[in-house]
Amino acid sequence: MIQELLSRENLLSALKRVEVNKGSHGVDGMFVKKLTYLVQNWP
């Protein structure tokens, strides 16, 4: 089950939902726009 939760497709889907909802940054203070690093560099 954890593999399904952490699958690339699931996490990208979650990121898109946050972007569409204009989600704010998390407790780490990183804005959603900075997460593009993950999409570009995630193996």
mmCIF entry with sequence, helices, sheets and N, C-alpha, C, O atoms, coordinates in Angstrom:
data_MODEL
# 
_entry.id   MODEL 
# 
_entity.id                         1 
_entity.type                       polymer 
_entity.pdbx_number_of_molecules   1 
# 
_entity_poly.entity_id                      1 
_entity_poly.type                           'polypeptide(L)' 
_entity_poly.nstd_linkage                   no 
_entity_poly.nstd_monomer                   no 
_entity_poly.pdbx_seq_one_letter_code       MIQELLSRENLLSALKRVEVNKGSHGVDGMFVKKLTYLVQNWP 
_entity_poly.pdbx_seq_one_letter_code_can   MIQELLSRENLLSALKRVEVNKGSHGVDGMFVKKLTYLVQNWP 
_entity_poly.pdbx_strand_id                 A 
# 
loop_
_entity_poly_seq.entity_id 
_entity_poly_seq.num 
_entity_poly_seq.mon_id 
_entity_poly_seq.hetero 
1 1  MET n 
1 2  ILE n 
1 3  GLN n 
1 4  GLU n 
1 5  LEU n 
1 6  LEU n 
1 7  SER n 
1 8  ARG n 
1 9  GLU n 
1 10 ASN n 
1 11 LEU n 
1 12 LEU n 
1 13 SER n 
1 14 ALA n 
1 15 LEU n 
1 16 LYS n 
1 17 ARG n 
1 18 VAL n 
1 19 GLU n 
1 20 VAL n 
1 21 ASN n 
1 22 LYS n 
1 23 GLY n 
1 24 SER n 
1 25 HIS n 
1 26 GLY n 
1 27 VAL n 
1 28 ASP n 
1 29 GLY n 
1 30 MET n 
1 31 PHE n 
1 32 VAL n 
1 33 LYS n 
1 34 LYS n 
1 35 LEU n 
1 36 THR n 
1 37 TYR n 
1 38 LEU n 
1 39 VAL n 
1 40 GLN n 
1 41 ASN n 
1 42 TRP n 
1 43 PRO n 
# 
_struct_asym.id          A 
_struct_asym.entity_id   1 
# 
loop_
_struct_conf.conf_type_id 
_struct_conf.id 
_struct_conf.pdbx_PDB_helix_id 
_struct_conf.beg_label_comp_id 
_struct_conf.beg_label_asym_id 
_struct_conf.beg_label_seq_id 
_struct_conf.pdbx_beg_PDB_ins_code 
_struct_conf.end_label_comp_id 
_struct_conf.end_label_asym_id 
_struct_conf.end_label_seq_id 
_struct_conf.pdbx_end_PDB_ins_code 
_struct_conf.beg_auth_comp_id 
_struct_conf.beg_auth_asym_id 
_struct_conf.beg_auth_seq_id 
_struct_conf.end_auth_comp_id 
_struct_conf.end_auth_asym_id 
_struct_conf.end_auth_seq_id 
_struct_conf.pdbx_PDB_helix_class 
_struct_conf.details 
_struct_conf.pdbx_PDB_helix_length 
HELX_P HELX_P1 AA1 ILE A 2  ? LEU A 5  ? ILE A 2  LEU A 5  1 ? 4  
HELX_P HELX_P2 AA2 ARG A 8  ? VAL A 20 ? ARG A 8  VAL A 20 1 ? 13 
HELX_P HELX_P3 AA3 VAL A 32 ? LEU A 35 ? VAL A 32 LEU A 35 5 ? 4  
HELX_P HELX_P4 AA4 THR A 36 ? ASN A 41 ? THR A 36 ASN A 41 1 ? 6  
# 
_struct_conf_type.id          HELX_P 
_struct_conf_type.criteria    ? 
_struct_conf_type.reference   ? 
# 
loop_
_atom_site.group_PDB 
_atom_site.id 
_atom_site.type_symbol 
_atom_site.label_atom_id 
_atom_site.label_alt_id 
_atom_site.label_comp_id 
_atom_site.label_asym_id 
_atom_site.label_entity_id 
_atom_site.label_seq_id 
_atom_site.pdbx_PDB_ins_code 
_atom_site.Cartn_x 
_atom_site.Cartn_y 
_atom_site.Cartn_z 
_atom_site.occupancy 
_atom_site.B_iso_or_equiv 
_atom_site.pdbx_formal_charge 
_atom_site.auth_seq_id 
_atom_site.auth_comp_id 
_atom_site.auth_asym_id 
_atom_site.auth_atom_id 
_atom_site.pdbx_PDB_model_num 
ATOM 1   N N  . MET A 1 1  ? 0.823  -1.193 0.000   1.00 0.00 ? 1  MET A N  1 
ATOM 2   C CA . MET A 1 1  ? 0.000  0.000  0.000   1.00 0.00 ? 1  MET A CA 1 
ATOM 3   C C  . MET A 1 1  ? 0.871  1.263  0.000   1.00 0.00 ? 1  MET A C  1 
ATOM 4   O O  . MET A 1 1  ? 0.544  2.238  -0.676  1.00 0.00 ? 1  MET A O  1 
ATOM 5   N N  . ILE A 1 2  ? 1.956  1.249  0.741   1.00 0.00 ? 2  ILE A N  1 
ATOM 6   C CA . ILE A 1 2  ? 2.810  2.439  0.793   1.00 0.00 ? 2  ILE A CA 1 
ATOM 7   C C  . ILE A 1 2  ? 3.395  2.744  -0.583  1.00 0.00 ? 2  ILE A C  1 
ATOM 8   O O  . ILE A 1 2  ? 3.601  3.908  -0.926  1.00 0.00 ? 2  ILE A O  1 
ATOM 9   N N  . GLN A 1 3  ? 3.665  1.695  -1.378  1.00 0.00 ? 3  GLN A N  1 
ATOM 10  C CA . GLN A 1 3  ? 4.184  1.913  -2.730  1.00 0.00 ? 3  GLN A CA 1 
ATOM 11  C C  . GLN A 1 3  ? 3.161  2.648  -3.587  1.00 0.00 ? 3  GLN A C  1 
ATOM 12  O O  . GLN A 1 3  ? 3.530  3.476  -4.421  1.00 0.00 ? 3  GLN A O  1 
ATOM 13  N N  . GLU A 1 4  ? 1.885  2.352  -3.389  1.00 0.00 ? 4  GLU A N  1 
ATOM 14  C CA . GLU A 1 4  ? 0.836  3.039  -4.135  1.00 0.00 ? 4  GLU A CA 1 
ATOM 15  C C  . GLU A 1 4  ? 0.741  4.502  -3.718  1.00 0.00 ? 4  GLU A C  1 
ATOM 16  O O  . GLU A 1 4  ? 0.577  5.386  -4.559  1.00 0.00 ? 4  GLU A O  1 
ATOM 17  N N  . LEU A 1 5  ? 0.846  4.750  -2.417  1.00 0.00 ? 5  LEU A N  1 
ATOM 18  C CA . LEU A 1 5  ? 0.774  6.127  -1.916  1.00 0.00 ? 5  LEU A CA 1 
ATOM 19  C C  . LEU A 1 5  ? 1.936  6.965  -2.427  1.00 0.00 ? 5  LEU A C  1 
ATOM 20  O O  . LEU A 1 5  ? 1.764  8.137  -2.761  1.00 0.00 ? 5  LEU A O  1 
ATOM 21  N N  . LEU A 1 6  ? 3.121  6.362  -2.487  1.00 0.00 ? 6  LEU A N  1 
ATOM 22  C CA . LEU A 1 6  ? 4.318  7.101  -2.873  1.00 0.00 ? 6  LEU A CA 1 
ATOM 23  C C  . LEU A 1 6  ? 4.682  6.935  -4.345  1.00 0.00 ? 6  LEU A C  1 
ATOM 24  O O  . LEU A 1 6  ? 5.787  7.287  -4.760  1.00 0.00 ? 6  LEU A O  1 
ATOM 25  N N  . SER A 1 7  ? 3.762  6.405  -5.122  1.00 0.00 ? 7  SER A N  1 
ATOM 26  C CA . SER A 1 7  ? 4.048  6.243  -6.550  1.00 0.00 ? 7  SER A CA 1 
ATOM 27  C C  . SER A 1 7  ? 4.146  7.613  -7.218  1.00 0.00 ? 7  SER A C  1 
ATOM 28  O O  . SER A 1 7  ? 3.536  8.587  -6.776  1.00 0.00 ? 7  SER A O  1 
ATOM 29  N N  . ARG A 1 8  ? 4.917  7.658  -8.275  1.00 0.00 ? 8  ARG A N  1 
ATOM 30  C CA . ARG A 1 8  ? 5.113  8.919  -8.999  1.00 0.00 ? 8  ARG A CA 1 
ATOM 31  C C  . ARG A 1 8  ? 3.781  9.490  -9.472  1.00 0.00 ? 8  ARG A C  1 
ATOM 32  O O  . ARG A 1 8  ? 3.535  10.689 -9.342  1.00 0.00 ? 8  ARG A O  1 
ATOM 33  N N  . GLU A 1 9  ? 2.924  8.632  -10.020 1.00 0.00 ? 9  GLU A N  1 
ATOM 34  C CA . GLU A 1 9  ? 1.638  9.102  -10.533 1.00 0.00 ? 9  GLU A CA 1 
ATOM 35  C C  . GLU A 1 9  ? 0.783  9.722  -9.424  1.00 0.00 ? 9  GLU A C  1 
ATOM 36  O O  . GLU A 1 9  ? 0.163  10.767 -9.625  1.00 0.00 ? 9  GLU A O  1 
ATOM 37  N N  . ASN A 1 10 ? 0.753  9.083  -8.268  1.00 0.00 ? 10 ASN A N  1 
ATOM 38  C CA . ASN A 1 10 ? -0.062 9.576  -7.160  1.00 0.00 ? 10 ASN A CA 1 
ATOM 39  C C  . ASN A 1 10 ? 0.470  10.912 -6.633  1.00 0.00 ? 10 ASN A C  1 
ATOM 40  O O  . ASN A 1 10 ? -0.308 11.829 -6.372  1.00 0.00 ? 10 ASN A O  1 
ATOM 41  N N  . LEU A 1 11 ? 1.778  11.023 -6.478  1.00 0.00 ? 11 LEU A N  1 
ATOM 42  C CA . LEU A 1 11 ? 2.345  12.264 -5.958  1.00 0.00 ? 11 LEU A CA 1 
ATOM 43  C C  . LEU A 1 11 ? 2.221  13.408 -6.955  1.00 0.00 ? 11 LEU A C  1 
ATOM 44  O O  . LEU A 1 11 ? 1.992  14.552 -6.562  1.00 0.00 ? 11 LEU A O  1 
ATOM 45  N N  . LEU A 1 12 ? 2.369  13.109 -8.242  1.00 0.00 ? 12 LEU A N  1 
ATOM 46  C CA . LEU A 1 12 ? 2.167  14.158 -9.250  1.00 0.00 ? 12 LEU A CA 1 
ATOM 47  C C  . LEU A 1 12 ? 0.714  14.610 -9.288  1.00 0.00 ? 12 LEU A C  1 
ATOM 48  O O  . LEU A 1 12 ? 0.430  15.793 -9.472  1.00 0.00 ? 12 LEU A O  1 
ATOM 49  N N  . SER A 1 13 ? -0.194 13.676 -9.114  1.00 0.00 ? 13 SER A N  1 
ATOM 50  C CA . SER A 1 13 ? -1.617 14.014 -9.066  1.00 0.00 ? 13 SER A CA 1 
ATOM 51  C C  . SER A 1 13 ? -1.910 14.919 -7.865  1.00 0.00 ? 13 SER A C  1 
ATOM 52  O O  . SER A 1 13 ? -2.648 15.898 -7.982  1.00 0.00 ? 13 SER A O  1 
ATOM 53  N N  . ALA A 1 14 ? -1.336 14.589 -6.736  1.00 0.00 ? 14 ALA A N  1 
ATOM 54  C CA . ALA A 1 14 ? -1.528 15.410 -5.537  1.00 0.00 ? 14 ALA A CA 1 
ATOM 55  C C  . ALA A 1 14 ? -0.957 16.804 -5.739  1.00 0.00 ? 14 ALA A C  1 
ATOM 56  O O  . ALA A 1 14 ? -1.574 17.791 -5.340  1.00 0.00 ? 14 ALA A O  1 
ATOM 57  N N  . LEU A 1 15 ? 0.217  16.894 -6.356  1.00 0.00 ? 15 LEU A N  1 
ATOM 58  C CA . LEU A 1 15 ? 0.831  18.196 -6.618  1.00 0.00 ? 15 LEU A CA 1 
ATOM 59  C C  . LEU A 1 15 ? -0.054 19.034 -7.526  1.00 0.00 ? 15 LEU A C  1 
ATOM 60  O O  . LEU A 1 15 ? -0.226 20.230 -7.289  1.00 0.00 ? 15 LEU A O  1 
ATOM 61  N N  . LYS A 1 16 ? -0.616 18.427 -8.557  1.00 0.00 ? 16 LYS A N  1 
ATOM 62  C CA . LYS A 1 16 ? -1.492 19.159 -9.473  1.00 0.00 ? 16 LYS A CA 1 
ATOM 63  C C  . LYS A 1 16 ? -2.738 19.671 -8.754  1.00 0.00 ? 16 LYS A C  1 
ATOM 64  O O  . LYS A 1 16 ? -3.196 20.783 -9.019  1.00 0.00 ? 16 LYS A O  1 
ATOM 65  N N  . ARG A 1 17 ? -3.289 18.865 -7.844  1.00 0.00 ? 17 ARG A N  1 
ATOM 66  C CA . ARG A 1 17 ? -4.474 19.303 -7.092  1.00 0.00 ? 17 ARG A CA 1 
ATOM 67  C C  . ARG A 1 17 ? -4.144 20.494 -6.210  1.00 0.00 ? 17 ARG A C  1 
ATOM 68  O O  . ARG A 1 17 ? -4.942 21.425 -6.100  1.00 0.00 ? 17 ARG A O  1 
ATOM 69  N N  . VAL A 1 18 ? -2.979 20.473 -5.583  1.00 0.00 ? 18 VAL A N  1 
ATOM 70  C CA . VAL A 1 18 ? -2.565 21.595 -4.735  1.00 0.00 ? 18 VAL A CA 1 
ATOM 71  C C  . VAL A 1 18 ? -2.392 22.847 -5.585  1.00 0.00 ? 18 VAL A C  1 
ATOM 72  O O  . VAL A 1 18 ? -2.814 23.934 -5.191  1.00 0.00 ? 18 VAL A O  1 
ATOM 73  N N  . GLU A 1 19 ? -1.767 22.692 -6.758  1.00 0.00 ? 19 GLU A N  1 
ATOM 74  C CA . GLU A 1 19 ? -1.566 23.846 -7.639  1.00 0.00 ? 19 GLU A CA 1 
ATOM 75  C C  . GLU A 1 19 ? -2.890 24.427 -8.102  1.00 0.00 ? 19 GLU A C  1 
ATOM 76  O O  . GLU A 1 19 ? -3.062 25.646 -8.103  1.00 0.00 ? 19 GLU A O  1 
ATOM 77  N N  . VAL A 1 20 ? -3.829 23.576 -8.496  1.00 0.00 ? 20 VAL A N  1 
ATOM 78  C CA . VAL A 1 20 ? -5.134 24.029 -8.967  1.00 0.00 ? 20 VAL A CA 1 
ATOM 79  C C  . VAL A 1 20 ? -5.881 24.751 -7.850  1.00 0.00 ? 20 VAL A C  1 
ATOM 80  O O  . VAL A 1 20 ? -6.558 25.749 -8.096  1.00 0.00 ? 20 VAL A O  1 
ATOM 81  N N  . ASN A 1 21 ? -5.759 24.248 -6.628  1.00 0.00 ? 21 ASN A N  1 
ATOM 82  C CA . ASN A 1 21 ? -6.442 24.849 -5.485  1.00 0.00 ? 21 ASN A CA 1 
ATOM 83  C C  . ASN A 1 21 ? -5.699 26.045 -4.916  1.00 0.00 ? 21 ASN A C  1 
ATOM 84  O O  . ASN A 1 21 ? -6.115 26.625 -3.913  1.00 0.00 ? 21 ASN A O  1 
ATOM 85  N N  . LYS A 1 22 ? -4.593 26.414 -5.561  1.00 0.00 ? 22 LYS A N  1 
ATOM 86  C CA . LYS A 1 22 ? -3.762 27.529 -5.109  1.00 0.00 ? 22 LYS A CA 1 
ATOM 87  C C  . LYS A 1 22 ? -3.348 27.338 -3.654  1.00 0.00 ? 22 LYS A C  1 
ATOM 88  O O  . LYS A 1 22 ? -3.435 28.246 -2.826  1.00 0.00 ? 22 LYS A O  1 
ATOM 89  N N  . GLY A 1 23 ? -2.894 26.114 -3.380  1.00 0.00 ? 23 GLY A N  1 
ATOM 90  C CA . GLY A 1 23 ? -2.476 25.757 -2.024  1.00 0.00 ? 23 GLY A CA 1 
ATOM 91  C C  . GLY A 1 23 ? -1.299 26.589 -1.544  1.00 0.00 ? 23 GLY A C  1 
ATOM 92  O O  . GLY A 1 23 ? -0.440 26.998 -2.325  1.00 0.00 ? 23 GLY A O  1 
ATOM 93  N N  . SER A 1 24 ? -1.282 26.820 -0.277  1.00 0.00 ? 24 SER A N  1 
ATOM 94  C CA . SER A 1 24 ? -0.189 27.592 0.310   1.00 0.00 ? 24 SER A CA 1 
ATOM 95  C C  . SER A 1 24 ? 0.954  26.652 0.675   1.00 0.00 ? 24 SER A C  1 
ATOM 96  O O  . SER A 1 24 ? 0.816  25.429 0.644   1.00 0.00 ? 24 SER A O  1 
ATOM 97  N N  . HIS A 1 25 ? 2.059  27.247 1.015   1.00 0.00 ? 25 HIS A N  1 
ATOM 98  C CA . HIS A 1 25 ? 3.228  26.457 1.384   1.00 0.00 ? 25 HIS A CA 1 
ATOM 99  C C  . HIS A 1 25 ? 2.978  25.713 2.691   1.00 0.00 ? 25 HIS A C  1 
ATOM 100 O O  . HIS A 1 25 ? 2.055  26.028 3.442   1.00 0.00 ? 25 HIS A O  1 
ATOM 101 N N  . GLY A 1 26 ? 3.816  24.729 2.938   1.00 0.00 ? 26 GLY A N  1 
ATOM 102 C CA . GLY A 1 26 ? 3.669  23.911 4.139   1.00 0.00 ? 26 GLY A CA 1 
ATOM 103 C C  . GLY A 1 26 ? 4.445  24.472 5.308   1.00 0.00 ? 26 GLY A C  1 
ATOM 104 O O  . GLY A 1 26 ? 4.880  25.623 5.285   1.00 0.00 ? 26 GLY A O  1 
ATOM 105 N N  . VAL A 1 27 ? 4.614  23.665 6.317   1.00 0.00 ? 27 VAL A N  1 
ATOM 106 C CA . VAL A 1 27 ? 5.293  24.099 7.532   1.00 0.00 ? 27 VAL A CA 1 
ATOM 107 C C  . VAL A 1 27 ? 6.760  24.409 7.283   1.00 0.00 ? 27 VAL A C  1 
ATOM 108 O O  . VAL A 1 27 ? 7.379  25.126 8.070   1.00 0.00 ? 27 VAL A O  1 
ATOM 109 N N  . ASP A 1 28 ? 7.328  23.882 6.202   1.00 0.00 ? 28 ASP A N  1 
ATOM 110 C CA . ASP A 1 28 ? 8.736  24.159 5.900   1.00 0.00 ? 28 ASP A CA 1 
ATOM 111 C C  . ASP A 1 28 ? 8.923  25.512 5.216   1.00 0.00 ? 28 ASP A C  1 
ATOM 112 O O  . ASP A 1 28 ? 10.056 25.954 5.023   1.00 0.00 ? 28 ASP A O  1 
ATOM 113 N N  . GLY A 1 29 ? 7.827  26.170 4.849   1.00 0.00 ? 29 GLY A N  1 
ATOM 114 C CA . GLY A 1 29 ? 7.912  27.492 4.238   1.00 0.00 ? 29 GLY A CA 1 
ATOM 115 C C  . GLY A 1 29 ? 8.198  27.469 2.748   1.00 0.00 ? 29 GLY A C  1 
ATOM 116 O O  . GLY A 1 29 ? 8.353  28.528 2.140   1.00 0.00 ? 29 GLY A O  1 
ATOM 117 N N  . MET A 1 30 ? 8.271  26.286 2.141   1.00 0.00 ? 30 MET A N  1 
ATOM 118 C CA . MET A 1 30 ? 8.548  26.195 0.712   1.00 0.00 ? 30 MET A CA 1 
ATOM 119 C C  . MET A 1 30 ? 7.253  26.382 -0.072  1.00 0.00 ? 30 MET A C  1 
ATOM 120 O O  . MET A 1 30 ? 6.249  25.721 0.191   1.00 0.00 ? 30 MET A O  1 
ATOM 121 N N  . PHE A 1 31 ? 7.296  27.280 -1.023  1.00 0.00 ? 31 PHE A N  1 
ATOM 122 C CA . PHE A 1 31 ? 6.126  27.523 -1.848  1.00 0.00 ? 31 PHE A CA 1 
ATOM 123 C C  . PHE A 1 31 ? 5.963  26.408 -2.873  1.00 0.00 ? 31 PHE A C  1 
ATOM 124 O O  . PHE A 1 31 ? 6.936  25.752 -3.245  1.00 0.00 ? 31 PHE A O  1 
ATOM 125 N N  . VAL A 1 32 ? 4.741  26.197 -3.324  1.00 0.00 ? 32 VAL A N  1 
ATOM 126 C CA . VAL A 1 32 ? 4.433  25.138 -4.278  1.00 0.00 ? 32 VAL A CA 1 
ATOM 127 C C  . VAL A 1 32 ? 5.250  25.308 -5.553  1.00 0.00 ? 32 VAL A C  1 
ATOM 128 O O  . VAL A 1 32 ? 5.682  24.317 -6.142  1.00 0.00 ? 32 VAL A O  1 
ATOM 129 N N  . LYS A 1 33 ? 5.468  26.532 -5.985  1.00 0.00 ? 33 LYS A N  1 
ATOM 130 C CA . LYS A 1 33 ? 6.225  26.777 -7.208  1.00 0.00 ? 33 LYS A CA 1 
ATOM 131 C C  . LYS A 1 33 ? 7.641  26.238 -7.123  1.00 0.00 ? 33 LYS A C  1 
ATOM 132 O O  . LYS A 1 33 ? 8.223  25.887 -8.149  1.00 0.00 ? 33 LYS A O  1 
ATOM 133 N N  . LYS A 1 34 ? 8.206  26.163 -5.938  1.00 0.00 ? 34 LYS A N  1 
ATOM 134 C CA . LYS A 1 34 ? 9.555  25.633 -5.758  1.00 0.00 ? 34 LYS A CA 1 
ATOM 135 C C  . LYS A 1 34 ? 9.592  24.117 -5.910  1.00 0.00 ? 34 LYS A C  1 
ATOM 136 O O  . LYS A 1 34 ? 10.669 23.546 -6.080  1.00 0.00 ? 34 LYS A O  1 
ATOM 137 N N  . LEU A 1 35 ? 8.456  23.461 -5.854  1.00 0.00 ? 35 LEU A N  1 
ATOM 138 C CA . LEU A 1 35 ? 8.420  22.011 -5.957  1.00 0.00 ? 35 LEU A CA 1 
ATOM 139 C C  . LEU A 1 35 ? 8.677  21.517 -7.372  1.00 0.00 ? 35 LEU A C  1 
ATOM 140 O O  . LEU A 1 35 ? 8.791  20.309 -7.583  1.00 0.00 ? 35 LEU A O  1 
ATOM 141 N N  . THR A 1 36 ? 8.770  22.404 -8.337  1.00 0.00 ? 36 THR A N  1 
ATOM 142 C CA . THR A 1 36 ? 9.074  21.975 -9.696  1.00 0.00 ? 36 THR A CA 1 
ATOM 143 C C  . THR A 1 36 ? 10.426 21.270 -9.731  1.00 0.00 ? 36 THR A C  1 
ATOM 144 O O  . THR A 1 36 ? 10.674 20.450 -10.615 1.00 0.00 ? 36 THR A O  1 
ATOM 145 N N  . TYR A 1 37 ? 11.297 21.581 -8.780  1.00 0.00 ? 37 TYR A N  1 
ATOM 146 C CA . TYR A 1 37 ? 12.577 20.875 -8.671  1.00 0.00 ? 37 TYR A CA 1 
ATOM 147 C C  . TYR A 1 37 ? 12.338 19.372 -8.542  1.00 0.00 ? 37 TYR A C  1 
ATOM 148 O O  . TYR A 1 37 ? 13.048 18.574 -9.154  1.00 0.00 ? 37 TYR A O  1 
ATOM 149 N N  . LEU A 1 38 ? 11.354 18.992 -7.759  1.00 0.00 ? 38 LEU A N  1 
ATOM 150 C CA . LEU A 1 38 ? 11.054 17.567 -7.575  1.00 0.00 ? 38 LEU A CA 1 
ATOM 151 C C  . LEU A 1 38 ? 10.629 16.909 -8.871  1.00 0.00 ? 38 LEU A C  1 
ATOM 152 O O  . LEU A 1 38 ? 11.067 15.801 -9.181  1.00 0.00 ? 38 LEU A O  1 
ATOM 153 N N  . VAL A 1 39 ? 9.788  17.576 -9.623  1.00 0.00 ? 39 VAL A N  1 
ATOM 154 C CA . VAL A 1 39 ? 9.289  17.005 -10.874 1.00 0.00 ? 39 VAL A CA 1 
ATOM 155 C C  . VAL A 1 39 ? 10.435 16.846 -11.866 1.00 0.00 ? 39 VAL A C  1 
ATOM 156 O O  . VAL A 1 39 ? 10.498 15.843 -12.578 1.00 0.00 ? 39 VAL A O  1 
ATOM 157 N N  . GLN A 1 40 ? 11.337 17.813 -11.924 1.00 0.00 ? 40 GLN A N  1 
ATOM 158 C CA . GLN A 1 40 ? 12.420 17.789 -12.892 1.00 0.00 ? 40 GLN A CA 1 
ATOM 159 C C  . GLN A 1 40 ? 13.534 16.810 -12.507 1.00 0.00 ? 40 GLN A C  1 
ATOM 160 O O  . GLN A 1 40 ? 14.182 16.242 -13.386 1.00 0.00 ? 40 GLN A O  1 
ATOM 161 N N  . ASN A 1 41 ? 13.762 16.607 -11.217 1.00 0.00 ? 41 ASN A N  1 
ATOM 162 C CA . ASN A 1 41 ? 14.895 15.831 -10.765 1.00 0.00 ? 41 ASN A CA 1 
ATOM 163 C C  . ASN A 1 41 ? 14.546 14.517 -10.100 1.00 0.00 ? 41 ASN A C  1 
ATOM 164 O O  . ASN A 1 41 ? 15.430 13.819 -9.605  1.00 0.00 ? 41 ASN A O  1 
ATOM 165 N N  . TRP A 1 42 ? 13.295 14.179 -10.082 1.00 0.00 ? 42 TRP A N  1 
ATOM 166 C CA . TRP A 1 42 ? 12.854 12.950 -9.448  1.00 0.00 ? 42 TRP A CA 1 
ATOM 167 C C  . TRP A 1 42 ? 13.103 11.782 -10.405 1.00 0.00 ? 42 TRP A C  1 
ATOM 168 O O  . TRP A 1 42 ? 12.615 11.793 -11.535 1.00 0.00 ? 42 TRP A O  1 
ATOM 169 N N  . PRO A 1 43 ? 13.858 10.780 -9.960  1.00 0.00 ? 43 PRO A N  1 
ATOM 170 C CA . PRO A 1 43 ? 14.161 9.657  -10.881 1.00 0.00 ? 43 PRO A CA 1 
ATOM 171 C C  . PRO A 1 43 ? 12.912 8.855  -11.233 1.00 0.00 ? 43 PRO A C  1 
ATOM 172 O O  . PRO A 1 43 ? 12.993 7.888  -11.990 1.00 0.00 ? 43 PRO A O  1 
# 
